[in-house]
Amino acid sequence: MSRQRSGPALEDVTVGVVGADNFLHRVADVARAEVRAPYRLVTASEAGASGAQGQAVRIAKSVDVLLFSGPLPYDVAMAGEPLPVPATFVPLGGVALPTALLRGALTGTVDTRRLSIDSVNTREVRETYAELELPMDAVHVIEYHESVSEKEFFEFHLEHYRAGRTSGVITTVPTVAEWLTAEDIPNLTMAPAPLTLRNALRTARLLASGARMDDSRIAIVIVRLPATALPNRTSSSNYWFQELKLFLHRTLLHEARRMDAAVLQRDEQSYLVITTMGSLRAGTDDLRRAPFLAKVSADLGIDTEVGIGLGRTTLQAEENAQDALNLSAERPGDRAYLIGGPGGPISLSAFPDHDPDTLAPPVPDQKNETLRQIIEALDADGDSNRVVDAERVATVQGVTLRTARRTLHNLVDAGLAWPMPPARQQKVGRPPVRYQLLDERLQASDSATPKPKFNLA
């Protein structure tokens, strides 16, 4: 009896997120949607007196990687004492700039033809305005560089606005936005798009697990017809087999264009697809989907064997691809295998949305039940807010404050809650820690639980 191979285990890493409160909540919303590859977050608001560097040091010992809201807080933090974990930041630009311009035009907050913009590359601003067919004669840009400060950004915007050269500001720095608002200067904060945040979280995960791969590495894919498709030498089906190979070649050529790849015949039974790691990521949804399998199966009606190899040289990549191909032959089905990355072979499903192997590991029943009880108690009170503190949990569960804190810590350990920044308050003393309850993970866990089987005989 053959053993069924489970999918690759996801690295259990904790991502520390440092930024303004709005940024932290947006990252949390994006991360919550990743049910198949859940994240564990620890958030730290840089609004405090210690700023980005102090907050990063504070949480660094409890996380595996740090993700900053942008290059400015990242550089501030990196300029201080060395951090014990790798760090990265959410990149600027992308669709965030045209989105901010559209928001400014729709709300009438600013005149998009008379603006000052910080942080973004001048070339990107020029290209965006050209795409929108807008003049930028009265658009003033201050790019981000390592030595620039929040104060320099603010003074740049202030000077242009007071001189009457601009109608308002687009900034990426929340502190600068607060200063501008205090001076009654119209402004918009340019926020990264959800896609940018998702990519930044994935980069942080790869950094933490040590699995980040250089996009220039050679990637070779071997696509082979199964042995069942081979004709007998004396059979009249030889012509049919040649037609089958021709159709397979055409299908591979069509699909390989998406990966800027070359397709070569390897032998009578298989083809080589040669590309780079960066192009392979683009063609497989960041290694979430097996290349070619679904398309070949749909077009030709047969299941092929696919092996992917990575390497610093073509020879090394092809050897790894052959080993991966052997795995594909041993475990027939809608899977390809990849060898050459850290952690052993990785399996990729032709239909990742229906892949049970990529689901999150099950949560203990006791902690599931605890979260369910809290959610039901909140709903009974008409409270749909899933952000609570220990005092709120103690009230709805009828337990002591100490027990409520322990309950919330246990939910965090189980991946069913995230600690969030404390709410700003006017009271003296330390504000209570708030927690985001992840009720959708409870639902995902319930749906992943196998249903009992009954013997009707």
WOURMO-V307382 format. One record per helix or strand of 3 or more residues. SS is the DSSP state (helix for helix, strand for strand). FROM is the first residue (numbers start at 1). TO is the last residue. If there is no record, write none. Layout:
ss->SS from->FROM to->TO
ss->SS from->FROM to->TO
This chain:
ss->strand from->14 to->19
ss->helix from->21 to->32
ss->strand from->40 to->45
ss->helix from->51 to->60
ss->strand from->65 to->68
ss->helix from->71 to->78
ss->strand from->86 to->89
ss->helix from->95 to->107
ss->strand from->114 to->119
ss->helix from->122 to->131
ss->strand from->138 to->143
ss->helix from->150 to->162
ss->strand from->168 to->171
ss->helix from->174 to->182
ss->strand from->187 to->189
ss->helix from->194 to->209
ss->strand from->218 to->224
ss->helix from->227 to->229
ss->helix from->238 to->259
ss->strand from->262 to->265
ss->strand from->270 to->276
ss->helix from->277 to->283
ss->helix from->293 to->300
ss->strand from->305 to->311
ss->helix from->314 to->330
ss->strand from->335 to->339
ss->strand from->346 to->349
ss->helix from->352 to->354
ss->helix from->356 to->358
ss->helix from->365 to->380
ss->strand from->387 to->389
ss->helix from->390 to->397
ss->helix from->401 to->413
ss->strand from->417 to->420
ss->strand from->434 to->437
ss->helix from->439 to->448
